Amino acid sequence: MAKLSQRLLWELEDIRQELVDIVRKLKPEEFDWHPRPDMKSPKDLLQEIGTMERVCMTVAAGHPKPDWEKAVTWSGNDAGATLKELEKIRAETVSFLKSATDEQLVRPIPVPESWRQYFKEPTVEPEELVRWVARHEYYHLGQLITYRWLLGYNPYKEGTTQ
């Protein structure tokens, strides 16, 4: 396996493990909880993470950008079902990375027109799309940690009596 792929896989795995640990701590009634009416629930955040990964990795693989609303068909509404879907999406990403050479990961590909506001160039390297996926997931992981804190769980005291 290419060295770049190994580093990207490690980064994705490290973030995902932390995400799964946080999600497994959510009570069922907290999964659909909105901190404010105009904010996303943990379920919504996880579905956004999965959809972003599917869309980005489809483009990274050289295929047309799928429609956001149709990119993932979520099989359930609870944390377990959502995590299973995230696992399936991640398995596709892992397969892509394990089969890609370093050269393929750094060879620029066209950026969808609607993404140029984010990338500023007409092309992007597939490895940058993988990093985009990782940054996006890590961003929402921070939100989930904050949500749990708002629900009364202090991350500095978890594992101790509060």
C-alpha positions in Angstrom: 0.0 0.0 0.0 1.2 3.5 -0.8 2.6 5.6 2.1 0.2 8.4 1.5 -2.7 6.0 1.7 -1.5 4.6 4.9 -1.2 8.1 6.5 -4.7 9.0 5.3 -6.2 5.8 6.5 -4.6 6.3 9.9 -6.1 9.8 10.2 -9.5 8.6 9.1 -9.4 5.7 11.6 -8.3 7.8 14.5 -11.1 10.4 14.0 -13.7 7.7 13.4 -12.8 5.8 16.5 -13.3 8.9 18.6 -16.6 9.7 16.8 -17.9 6.2 17.5 -16.9 6.4 21.1 -18.9 9.6 21.5 -21.9 8.4 19.6 -22.1 5.2 21.7 -22.4 7.3 24.8 -25.5 9.1 23.6 -28.8 7.9 25.1 -31.5 7.1 22.6 -33.4 10.2 23.5 -30.3 12.3 22.9 -29.8 11.1 19.3 -32.5 13.3 17.9 -32.0 16.2 20.4 -31.5 19.7 19.0 -29.5 22.1 21.2 -31.7 24.8 19.6 -34.5 24.5 17.1 -32.2 25.8 14.3 -29.3 23.4 15.1 -28.8 19.9 13.8 -29.3 16.9 16.0 -26.5 14.3 16.5 -28.3 12.1 14.0 -28.3 15.0 11.5 -24.6 15.6 12.0 -23.8 11.9 11.5 -25.8 11.8 8.3 -24.0 14.9 7.0 -20.7 13.3 7.8 -21.6 10.2 5.8 -23.1 12.1 2.9 -20.1 14.3 2.7 -17.8 11.3 2.6 -19.8 9.5 0.0 -20.0 12.6 -2.3 -16.3 13.5 -1.9 -15.0 10.0 -2.4 -17.1 9.5 -5.4 -15.5 12.6 -7.0 -12.1 11.5 -5.7 -12.5 8.2 -7.6 -13.2 10.1 -10.8 -16.9 9.8 -11.0 -19.5 12.5 -11.4 -20.6 14.2 -8.2 -23.8 12.5 -6.9 -26.8 14.5 -5.8 -26.5 15.3 -2.1 -30.0 14.1 -1.3 -29.6 10.8 -3.1 -26.0 10.0 -2.2 -26.9 7.9 0.9 -30.0 5.9 1.7 -30.1 5.8 5.5 -31.5 2.4 6.7 -32.6 3.5 10.1 -33.1 6.3 12.6 -31.2 5.2 15.6 -27.5 5.4 16.4 -26.7 1.8 15.7 -28.2 1.9 12.2 -26.6 5.2 11.4 -23.1 3.9 12.6 -23.6 0.8 10.3 -24.2 3.0 7.3 -21.1 5.1 8.2 -19.1 1.8 8.3 -20.3 0.9 4.8 -19.4 4.3 3.5 -16.0 4.1 5.2 -15.4 0.7 3.8 -15.7 2.2 0.3 -13.2 4.9 1.2 -10.8 2.3 2.6 -11.1 0.2 -0.5 -10.4 3.3 -2.7 -7.3 4.2 -0.6 -5.9 0.7 -0.5 -6.1 0.4 -4.3 -4.8 3.9 -5.0 -1.1 4.7 -5.7 0.6 7.8 -4.3 0.7 9.1 -7.9 -3.1 8.6 -8.3 -3.7 10.4 -5.0 -1.8 13.5 -6.0 -2.8 13.7 -9.7 -5.3 16.6 -9.9 -8.8 15.9 -11.0 -11.5 18.4 -12.0 -13.4 20.2 -9.2 -17.2 20.3 -9.6 -18.2 23.8 -10.4 -20.2 24.2 -7.2 -17.1 23.4 -5.1 -14.8 26.0 -6.6 -15.8 28.4 -3.8 -14.0 26.1 -1.4 -11.0 25.0 -3.4 -10.4 28.2 -5.5 -8.9 26.1 -8.3 -10.4 24.1 -11.2 -8.6 21.0 -10.0 -7.9 19.3 -6.7 -5.9 16.2 -5.7 -7.9 13.2 -4.5 -5.8 13.2 -1.3 -7.0 16.7 -0.5 -10.6 15.4 -0.8 -9.8 12.7 1.7 -8.3 15.3 4.0 -11.5 17.4 3.5 -13.6 14.4 4.6 -11.3 14.0 7.7 -11.5 17.7 8.6 -15.3 17.7 8.1 -15.8 14.7 10.4 -13.4 16.1 13.0 -15.3 19.4 13.0 -18.6 17.6 13.7 -17.0 15.4 16.3 -16.2 18.6 18.2 -19.8 19.6 17.9 -20.9 16.2 19.3 -18.6 16.6 22.2 -20.0 20.0 22.9 -23.6 18.7 22.6 -22.8 16.1 25.3 -21.3 18.8 27.5 -24.5 20.8 27.1 -26.4 17.7 28.2 -24.3 17.6 31.4 -21.5 15.3 30.5 -18.1 16.9 31.2 -15.5 15.3 28.9 -12.8 16.1 31.4 -14.5 14.1 34.1 -15.8 11.1 32.1 -14.8 7.9 33.7 -14.8 9.5 37.1 -17.7 10.2 39.4 -19.0 13.6 38.6 
